């Protein structure tokens, strides 16, 4: 049997017209590409359209934090690049060094250039030695992580509402943060989120008022952070059976609490030995 390769190149009139149309479209596309090339200025304009500055103000790129960067129209990726550069010992010595910032377009750098003010080398050295404390000078408004409502969290830190809700829920169930680093334990708060909001946070110890175990509700027991739901229901049932008479040692033994958990129970409630 002889192979007839010519049969693969026989087209109907409809198929021939389709090939001609596709060829015309391809030719036109190539012509437009060469006659109307995309300029770098157009690319810059498009890339920066999503990061328009909210406000312009004087800043030092050696001390710039994320919230200030976002207000200037810088993206999260650009700020991460800046953080890595500074962590490796990189430094801006003059305002023109802004053009060396990887990820920042020439157009964006030219817009920011008049607002750059490089501080003295000594202040930058101190900043590297005491990274977070130096940021405090650039955060005039601070919020107490244990006593702040949702609207202030959103307005001051710039966090989205769903992450603020998680922070407040975590705070409620644990009875409050014991330090600022505790925010890292909240689900959804990334390392970059923490670095961004750190300059705007402060911690004040909560009042040491003890909870009355005779009237504690389900939510109150959960807020201790040492019992799960099943254990709390058992405690409520046990309290009812014993007519409200519970002791600290009995709770420690029955629920096999660790030394740390036992101390939390003793410190946060009025249970007697």
Secondary structure, DSSP 8 states (H G I E B T S, - for coil): ----GGGGG---HHHHHHHHHHHHHHHHHHHHHHHS---HHHHHHHHHTT---S----B-TTT--HHHHHHTT--HHHHHHHHHHHHTT----SGGGGGGSTT--HHHHHHHHTTB----HHHHHHHHHTHHHHHGGG----EETTS--HHHIIIII---HHHHHHHHHHHHHHTS-SSGGGGGGSTT--HHHHHHHGGGEE--------B-TTT--HHHHHHTSS--HHHHHHHHHHHHHTTT--BHHHHHHHTT--HHHHHHHHHHB--B-
